[in-house]
Amino acid sequence: MCANVFGVLKSLFGKPFDGGKRMDHGGPQQQQQHPMEQQQPAYHPQHPAMMRLYEIQKEVASLGPQVCTFSGLQNDRDYKRLERELTRLLLDVDQVDTEGKPELQGARKRAAQEVEGLLRYLEENATHPSRLAIEQLSYEARQLVDERVVAPQRAGGVTEINDELVDALQELVLRLTQVKTEGRVPLRKARYRALTRLCAVQDVIEGRTQQQTLSLPLSGDTHEAVNCINQVMVKVSVARSQLVALLMGLSGRDSCAHLSRILTEMQVELDALDVSGNAVIRNYRKQVVEEINGLLKHLDLEGEGDDTRRYDLAQNNSIREIEGVRAHISHLREGVLRHCAMGDLSFRPKAELQGLLTQLDQVDTAKNPCIREARRRAVVEVQAVITFLDLREALARRQPGPNEHPSHRAVWQVLGSLSELQAQVLGFDGKRVDKSYMILEELLTKQLLALDAVDPQGDETTKVARKQAVKFAQNILNYLDMKTDEWEY
């Protein structure tokens, strides 16, 4: 939309208005003017009306980039400012005296349309369902962090960091990565900003989890410097909670600059301690310094997300590498399905697939949640082909004996059906609204019900086999969902 906006500006104001030529596009129309129009005098760019429109254009040009990158909501201060200034410009355009002349009226009309377009774009992005979804997820994250991390610290208690909290944060990160942005810069910017802050909170909390496993602090009787380091440790714990509050917008008084000064003062205090000759205390101090450095690295997030290049992942080298691997996976998957359809099991590129997993494991995600998710999805694609090959080989090698338990035989029959369905899922290239998707989903669900109906009758081998078959069927369903969820990075 923004490119459109500035294209109109250029057509409207980019050329002087000379010779009485029409300003709208289309060569043939310019030569078929109405006789009355041909009698109109030429309006020089220095005509008062045109001069005023030029002045308005300059203001519109300065506001355009701000509108096209604004990623907030309607109640934000910048939104209200932009809306107010654009409304004022719209009134200014309306007040331009065109003297009833068609050419001047046309120029004024196009100027008004330009300002109205920016107003619409501003409102559309601030009220877009995806933008509201991002805000809702950010709100959930703030509530969680406030309740579990910030509030206990402020009340003088101890923040309890456990796997449940870490998992809840990871779930929110995953849900944020799945918000659709339709390629809109404001939406991508809002999602990126929310993700970077939440991931920073994750790092801070996970860092705290690691510290809890250390046999620290040391006793003050060991060395006089230990008491000083212990006191700094207490301050670091408070600073950690303050940092989390800042990142999540839960602190109205503190600022990143103020917290940075406090942490830097702690470093100076630690540097001044004499711990020479005692390796244990020196390592203790080093660990505290490293934790302070870990907090300091997150204090530059106030302006995070302002640079659009940071979240233009289509140009990211890691994403390009992942996309290259995915292209290779697609080629191998097609080959596997083609050979299996002919009953040929000799094509087993498992070594090549394992090599792709190794390659994906080496991709640098730079702790970017979108790149991490892109890599995870590529890994799932490789694993889906590997498990398909493994099951096909197992079915081909299977030689049931005469004493095989009936329930065990029933599980293998379901696995045979699942193998056929997995081949269809691997080759599926559609959407969730497609009839073929709904048929596949229903057939897979029926296989789960069939497994649920198998009675092991106390046979341990059947119990294990049924459990593995259920997991296998669920993985196929999850893979089908992943292929059709229209995820974007």
C-alpha positions as CSV (number, residue, x, y, z in Angstrom):
1,M,0.0,0.0,0.0
2,C,2.8,2.4,0.9
3,A,4.4,2.0,-2.5
4,N,1.1,2.9,-4.0
5,V,0.8,5.9,-1.8
6,F,4.1,7.4,-2.9
7,G,3.4,6.5,-6.5
8,V,0.3,8.7,-6.3
9,L,2.3,11.5,-4.7
10,K,4.8,11.4,-7.5
11,S,2.1,11.5,-10.2
12,L,0.4,14.4,-8.4
13,F,3.3,16.6,-7.5
14,G,6.3,15.2,-9.4
15,K,6.0,17.3,-12.5
16,P,5.2,21.0,-13.1
17,F,1.7,21.7,-14.4
18,D,2.4,23.3,-17.7
19,G,0.5,23.6,-21.0
20,G,-2.8,22.8,-19.5
21,K,-2.1,19.0,-19.6
22,R,-4.2,16.6,-17.6
23,M,-2.6,15.0,-14.6
24,D,-4.3,11.7,-14.7
25,H,-2.5,8.6,-16.2
26,G,-3.1,7.2,-19.6
27,G,-1.6,8.7,-22.8
28,P,-4.6,8.4,-25.1
29,Q,-6.9,10.2,-22.7
30,Q,-4.6,13.2,-22.7
31,Q,-5.2,13.8,-26.4
32,Q,-9.0,13.5,-26.2
33,Q,-9.8,16.4,-24.0
34,H,-13.2,17.9,-23.9
35,P,-13.5,21.1,-26.0
36,M,-14.3,23.1,-22.9
37,E,-11.2,21.8,-21.2
38,Q,-9.0,22.8,-24.1
39,Q,-10.2,26.4,-23.6
40,Q,-9.0,26.4,-20.0
41,P,-5.9,28.5,-19.4
42,A,-2.7,26.8,-18.2
43,Y,-2.0,26.9,-14.5
44,H,1.6,27.7,-13.7
45,P,3.2,25.8,-10.7
46,Q,3.4,29.2,-9.0
47,H,-0.4,29.6,-9.0
48,P,-1.5,30.2,-5.3
49,A,-3.6,27.1,-5.2
50,M,-0.8,24.9,-6.6
51,M,1.7,26.5,-4.3
52,R,-0.5,25.6,-1.3
53,L,-0.9,22.0,-2.5
54,Y,2.9,21.7,-2.9
55,E,3.3,22.8,0.8
56,I,0.7,20.3,1.9
57,Q,2.5,17.6,-0.2
58,K,5.7,18.2,1.7
59,E,4.0,17.6,5.0
60,V,2.3,14.5,3.6
61,A,5.6,13.2,2.4
62,S,7.1,13.6,5.8
63,L,4.2,11.8,7.5
64,G,3.9,9.0,5.0
65,P,6.9,6.9,6.2
66,Q,5.8,7.3,9.8
67,V,2.3,6.0,8.9
68,C,3.6,3.1,6.9
69,T,5.8,1.8,9.7
70,F,3.5,2.6,12.7
71,S,2.9,-0.6,14.6
72,G,0.9,0.5,17.6
73,L,-2.8,0.7,18.5
74,Q,-5.4,3.4,18.3
75,N,-4.9,4.5,21.9
76,D,-1.1,5.1,21.4
77,R,0.2,8.6,21.6
78,D,1.8,8.4,18.1
79,Y,-1.4,7.1,16.6
80,K,-3.3,10.1,17.9
81,R,-0.6,12.5,16.7
82,L,-0.6,11.0,13.2
83,E,-4.4,11.0,13.0
84,R,-4.5,14.6,14.2
85,E,-1.9,15.8,11.7
86,L,-3.5,14.0,8.8
87,T,-6.9,15.3,9.6
88,R,-5.5,18.8,9.7
89,L,-3.9,18.3,6.3
90,L,-7.2,17.0,5.0
91,L,-8.9,20.2,6.2
92,D,-6.1,22.3,4.6
93,V,-6.6,20.5,1.3
94,D,-10.4,21.2,1.5
95,Q,-9.7,24.9,2.1
96,V,-7.6,25.3,-1.1
97,D,-9.4,27.8,-3.4
98,T,-9.7,26.2,-6.9
99,E,-11.6,29.1,-8.4
100,G,-14.0,26.5,-9.9
101,K,-11.3,25.4,-12.4
102,P,-11.4,21.7,-13.3
103,E,-7.6,21.3,-13.3
104,L,-7.2,22.7,-9.8
105,Q,-10.2,20.8,-8.6
106,G,-8.6,17.6,-9.9
107,A,-5.3,18.3,-8.2
108,R,-7.1,19.1,-4.9
109,K,-9.2,15.9,-5.2
110,R,-6.1,13.7,-5.7
111,A,-4.4,15.4,-2.7
112,A,-7.4,14.7,-0.5
113,Q,-7.5,11.0,-1.7
114,E,-3.8,10.7,-0.8
115,V,-4.3,11.9,2.8
116,E,-7.5,9.8,3.2
117,G,-5.5,6.8,2.0
118,L,-2.9,7.3,4.7
119,L,-5.6,7.7,7.3
120,R,-7.2,4.4,6.2
121,Y,-3.9,2.6,6.2
122,L,-3.2,3.9,9.7
123,E,-6.5,2.7,11.0
124,E,-6.5,-0.6,9.2
125,N,-3.2,-1.7,10.7
126,A,-4.0,-0.4,14.2
127,T,-7.3,-2.4,14.2
128,H,-6.2,-5.4,12.2
129,P,-7.2,-8.8,13.7
130,S,-3.6,-9.9,13.7
131,R,-2.5,-6.7,15.5
132,L,-5.2,-7.3,18.1
133,A,-4.0,-10.9,18.4
134,I,-0.4,-9.7,19.0
135,E,-1.7,-7.3,21.7
136,Q,-3.7,-10.1,23.4
137,L,-0.8,-12.5,23.5
138,S,1.4,-9.6,24.9
139,Y,-1.2,-9.0,27.5
140,E,-1.2,-12.7,28.5
141,A,2.6,-12.6,28.7
142,R,2.5,-9.5,30.9
143,Q,-0.1,-11.1,33.2
144,L,2.0,-14.3,33.6
145,V,5.3,-12.5,34.2
146,D,3.7,-10.0,36.6
147,E,2.0,-12.8,38.7
148,R,4.9,-15.2,38.7
149,V,8.0,-13.1,38.6
150,V,7.5,-9.4,39.3
151,A,4.9,-9.3,42.0
152,P,6.6,-11.8,44.4
153,Q,9.8,-9.8,44.1
154,R,8.2,-6.5,44.9
155,A,6.4,-8.1,47.9
156,G,9.7,-9.1,49.3
157,G,9.3,-12.8,48.5
158,V,11.2,-15.1,46.3
159,T,10.4,-15.6,42.7
160,E,9.7,-19.3,41.9
161,I,11.2,-20.2,38.6
162,N,10.1,-23.7,37.4
163,D,9.5,-25.7,34.3
164,E,5.9,-24.8,34.3
165,L,6.7,-21.1,33.9
166,V,9.3,-21.7,31.3
167,D,6.9,-23.9,29.3
168,A,4.1,-21.3,29.5
169,L,6.5,-18.6,28.1
170,Q,7.6,-20.9,25.3
171,E,3.9,-21.6,24.4
172,L,3.3,-17.8,24.1
173,V,6.4,-17.4,21.9
174,L,5.1,-20.2,19.6
175,R,1.6,-18.6,19.4
176,L,3.2,-15.3,18.5
177,T,5.2,-16.8,15.7
178,Q,2.0,-18.2,14.3
179,V,0.3,-14.8,14.0
180,K,-0.3,-13.9,10.3
181,T,1.1,-10.6,9.1
182,E,0.1,-10.7,5.4
183,G,3.5,-9.1,4.7
184,R,2.4,-5.8,6.2
185,V,5.4,-3.9,7.7
186,P,3.4,-2.6,10.7
187,L,2.2,-6.0,11.6
188,R,5.6,-7.7,11.1
189,K,7.1,-4.9,13.2
190,A,4.6,-5.4,16.1
191,R,5.1,-9.2,16.1
192,Y,8.9,-8.9,16.0
193,R,8.9,-6.4,18.9
194,A,6.7,-8.6,21.0
195,L,8.7,-11.7,20.2
196,T,12.1,-10.1,21.0
197,R,11.0,-8.8,24.4
198,L,9.4,-12.1,25.4
199,C,12.4,-14.1,24.3
200,A,14.6,-11.7,26.3
201,V,12.5,-12.5,29.3
202,Q,12.9,-16.2,28.6
203,D,16.7,-15.7,28.5
204,V,16.7,-13.8,31.8
205,I,14.5,-16.4,33.5
206,E,16.4,-19.4,32.1
207,G,19.6,-17.8,33.3
208,R,18.1,-17.6,36.8
209,T,17.2,-21.2,36.6
210,Q,20.8,-22.2,35.9
211,Q,22.0,-20.0,38.8
212,Q,19.7,-21.8,41.2
213,T,21.6,-25.0,40.5
214,L,25.0,-23.5,41.6
215,S,26.3,-24.2,45.2
216,L,26.3,-20.4,45.8
217,P,26.7,-18.1,47.5
218,L,29.8,-19.1,49.5
219,S,30.1,-18.6,53.2
220,G,31.4,-15.3,54.4
221,D,33.8,-17.0,56.7
222,T,35.8,-18.2,53.7
223,H,37.0,-14.8,52.6
224,E,36.2,-11.2,53.4
225,A,35.3,-10.5,49.8
226,V,32.6,-13.1,49.9
227,N,30.2,-10.9,51.9
228,C,30.5,-8.2,49.3
229,I,29.8,-10.6,46.4
230,N,26.8,-12.0,48.3
231,Q,25.4,-8.5,48.7
232,V,25.9,-7.9,45.0
233,M,24.1,-11.2,44.3
234,V,21.1,-9.9,46.2
235,K,21.1,-6.6,44.2
236,V,21.4,-8.7,41.0
237,S,18.3,-10.6,42.0
238,V,16.4,-7.4,42.4
239,A,17.8,-6.0,39.1
240,R,16.7,-9.2,37.3
241,S,13.1,-8.6,38.4
242,Q,13.3,-4.9,37.4
243,L,14.6,-5.9,34.0
244,V,11.8,-8.4,33.4
245,A,9.3,-5.7,34.4
246,L,10.9,-3.2,32.0
247,L,10.9,-5.6,29.1
248,M,7.2,-6.5,29.7
249,G,6.1,-2.9,30.2
250,L,5.3,-3.5,33.9
251,S,7.5,-0.7,35.3
252,G,6.3,2.9,35.2
253,R,9.2,4.5,37.2
254,D,12.4,2.7,36.1
255,S,14.1,3.0,32.8
256,C,16.7,0.9,30.9
257,A,19.3,3.7,31.3
258,H,18.8,3.8,35.1
259,L,19.0,0.1,35.4
260,S,22.1,0.0,33.2
261,R,23.8,2.5,35.6
262,I,23.0,0.3,38.6
263,L,24.4,-2.8,36.9
264,T,27.5,-1.0,35.8
265,E,28.1,0.2,39.4
266,M,27.8,-3.4,40.5
267,Q,30.5,-4.4,38.1
268,V,32.8,-1.6,39.3
269,E,32.2,-2.8,42.9
270,L,33.1,-6.4,42.0
271,D,36.2,-5.3,40.0
272,A,37.5,-3.5,43.1
273,L,37.5,-6.6,45.2
274,D,40.8,-8.3,45.9
275,V,40.4,-12.0,45.3
276,S,43.9,-12.8,44.2
277,G,45.2,-16.1,45.3
278,N,41.8,-17.7,45.8
279,A,40.5,-19.5,42.7
280,V,37.2,-20.5,44.2
281,I,36.2,-16.9,45.1
282,R,37.6,-15.6,41.8
283,N,35.3,-18.0,40.0
284,Y,32.4,-17.0,42.2
285,R,33.0,-13.3,41.3
286,K,33.3,-14.3,37.6
287,Q,29.9,-16.0,37.6
288,V,28.2,-13.0,39.2
289,V,29.9,-10.7,36.6
290,E,28.7,-12.9,33.8
291,E,25.2,-12.8,35.1
292,I,25.3,-9.0,35.2
293,N,26.6,-9.0,31.6
294,G,23.7,-11.3,30.7
295,L,21.2,-8.7,32.1
296,L,23.0,-5.7,30.4
297,K,22.8,-7.2,26.9
298,H,19.0,-7.0,27.1
299,L,18.9,-3.3,28.0
300,D,19.0,-2.1,24.4
301,L,15.5,-3.2,23.5
302,E,13.7,0.1,24.0
303,G,14.2,0.8,20.3
304,E,14.0,-2.8,19.2
305,G,11.9,-3.3,16.1
306,D,12.4,0.2,14.6
307,D,14.8,-1.2,11.9
308,T,12.6,-3.1,9.4
309,R,15.7,-5.0,8.1
310,R,15.9,-6.9,11.4
311,Y,12.6,-8.7,10.7
312,D,12.8,-9.0,6.9
313,L,13.6,-12.7,7.2
314,A,13.3,-13.4,3.5
315,Q,16.8,-11.9,3.2
316,N,18.2,-13.7,6.2
317,N,21.0,-16.1,5.5
318,S,19.8,-18.7,8.0
319,I,16.3,-18.7,6.4
320,R,17.8,-19.1,3.0
321,E,19.8,-22.1,4.2
322,I,16.7,-23.6,5.8
323,E,14.7,-23.0,2.5
324,G,17.6,-24.8,0.6
325,V,17.3,-27.8,2.9
326,R,13.5,-27.8,2.5
327,A,13.9,-27.9,-1.3
328,H,16.2,-30.9,-0.9
329,I,13.7,-32.6,1.4
330,S,10.9,-32.0,-1.1
331,H,13.0,-33.7,-3.9
332,L,13.8,-36.7,-1.7
333,R,10.1,-37.0,-0.5
334,E,8.9,-37.1,-4.1
335,G,11.4,-39.8,-4.9
336,V,10.4,-41.9,-1.9
337,L,6.7,-41.7,-2.7
338,R,7.3,-42.4,-6.4
339,H,9.3,-45.6,-5.7
340,C,6.8,-46.7,-3.0
341,A,3.9,-46.3,-5.4
342,M,5.7,-48.8,-7.7
343,G,6.4,-51.2,-4.9
344,D,10.1,-50.5,-5.0
345,L,11.6,-50.3,-1.5
346,S,15.2,-50.0,-2.7
347,F,15.2,-46.2,-2.7
348,R,16.1,-45.5,1.0
349,P,17.9,-42.2,1.2
350,K,18.0,-42.3,5.0
351,A,21.7,-41.4,5.2
352,E,21.0,-38.3,3.1
353,L,18.1,-37.4,5.3
354,Q,20.2,-37.8,8.4
355,G,22.7,-35.5,6.8
356,L,20.0,-32.8,6.3
357,L,19.1,-33.1,10.0
358,T,22.8,-32.4,10.9
359,Q,22.8,-29.5,8.5
360,L,19.7,-28.0,10.1
361,D,21.2,-28.5,13.6
362,Q,24.1,-26.3,12.5
363,V,21.9,-23.4,11.3
364,D,22.5,-20.2,13.3
365,T,19.1,-19.0,14.6
366,A,20.6,-16.0,16.5
367,K,17.9,-16.8,19.2
368,N,15.3,-15.5,16.7
369,P,12.1,-17.3,17.5
370,C,10.9,-17.1,13.9
371,I,14.1,-18.7,12.6
372,R,13.9,-21.3,15.3
373,E,10.4,-22.2,14.3
374,A,11.4,-22.3,10.6
375,R,14.2,-24.7,11.5
376,R,11.9,-26.9,13.7
377,R,9.4,-27.2,10.9
378,A,12.1,-28.3,8.5
379,V,13.3,-30.9,11.0
380,V,9.7,-32.3,11.3
381,E,9.6,-32.6,7.5
382,V,12.8,-34.7,7.5
383,Q,11.6,-36.8,10.4
384,A,8.3,-37.5,8.7
385,V,10.0,-39.0,5.7
386,I,12.4,-41.0,7.9
387,T,9.6,-42.5,10.0
388,F,7.6,-43.3,6.8
389,L,10.6,-45.3,5.5
390,D,11.2,-47.0,8.8
391,L,7.6,-48.2,9.0
392,R,7.6,-49.4,5.4
393,E,10.7,-51.4,6.0
394,A,9.3,-52.8,9.2
395,L,6.1,-53.9,7.4
396,A,8.1,-55.5,4.6
397,R,10.3,-57.5,7.1
398,R,7.3,-58.5,9.3
399,Q,6.9,-62.3,9.5
400,P,4.1,-63.0,12.0
401,G,4.3,-66.4,13.7
402,P,1.4,-68.8,14.3
403,N,1.4,-68.0,18.0
404,E,1.2,-64.2,17.5
405,H,-1.3,-62.6,19.9
406,P,-4.5,-61.5,18.1
407,S,-4.3,-58.0,19.7
408,H,-0.7,-57.6,18.5
409,R,-1.8,-58.6,15.0
410,A,-4.6,-56.0,15.1
411,V,-2.1,-53.3,16.0
412,W,0.1,-54.2,13.0
413,Q,-3.0,-54.1,10.7
414,V,-3.6,-50.5,11.9
415,L,0.0,-49.6,11.3
416,G,-0.4,-50.9,7.7
417,S,-3.3,-48.6,7.2
418,L,-1.4,-45.7,8.8
419,S,1.5,-46.3,6.4
420,E,-0.8,-45.9,3.4
421,L,-2.4,-42.7,5.0
422,Q,1.0,-41.3,5.8
423,A,2.0,-41.6,2.1
424,Q,-1.1,-39.5,1.2
425,V,-0.2,-36.9,3.9
426,L,3.4,-36.6,2.7
427,G,2.1,-35.9,-0.8
428,F,-0.7,-33.6,0.3
429,D,-0.4,-30.0,-0.9
430,G,-3.6,-28.2,-0.1
431,K,-5.5,-26.3,2.6
432,R,-7.6,-27.2,5.6
433,V,-10.8,-26.2,3.7
434,D,-10.1,-28.8,1.0
435,K,-12.3,-31.9,1.0
436,S,-9.2,-34.1,0.7
437,Y,-7.8,-32.6,4.0
438,M,-11.0,-33.4,5.9
439,I,-11.1,-36.9,4.5
440,L,-7.5,-37.6,5.6
441,E,-8.1,-36.1,9.0
442,E,-11.2,-38.3,9.4
443,L,-9.4,-41.5,8.3
444,L,-6.5,-40.8,10.7
445,T,-8.9,-40.2,13.5
446,K,-10.6,-43.6,12.7
447,Q,-7.3,-45.3,13.0
448,L,-6.8,-43.8,16.5
449,L,-10.2,-45.1,17.5
450,A,-9.3,-48.5,16.1
451,L,-6.2,-48.6,18.3
452,D,-8.2,-47.5,21.3
453,A,-10.5,-50.4,20.7
454,V,-7.6,-52.9,20.7
455,D,-7.7,-54.9,24.0
456,P,-4.1,-56.1,24.9
457,Q,-5.6,-58.7,27.2
458,G,-2.5,-58.4,29.4
459,D,0.0,-58.9,26.7
460,E,2.9,-56.5,27.4
461,T,4.2,-56.6,23.8
462,T,0.8,-55.5,22.5
463,K,0.6,-52.7,25.1
464,V,4.0,-51.3,24.0
465,A,3.1,-51.7,20.3
466,R,-0.3,-50.0,20.7
467,K,1.3,-47.1,22.6
468,Q,3.9,-46.5,19.8
469,A,1.2,-46.8,17.1
470,V,-1.0,-44.2,18.9
471,K,2.0,-41.8,19.0
472,F,2.8,-42.5,15.4
473,A,-0.8,-41.7,14.3
474,Q,-0.8,-38.5,16.4
475,N,2.5,-37.4,14.8
476,I,0.9,-37.9,11.3
477,L,-2.0,-35.7,12.3
478,N,0.3,-33.1,13.8
479,Y,2.3,-33.1,10.6
480,L,-0.8,-32.7,8.5
481,D,-1.8,-29.7,10.6
482,M,1.6,-28.2,10.3
483,K,1.5,-28.5,6.5
484,T,-1.8,-26.6,6.4
485,D,-1.5,-24.0,9.1
486,E,-0.2,-21.3,6.6
487,W,2.7,-20.4,8.9
488,E,4.9,-17.5,7.8
489,Y,8.2,-16.2,9.0
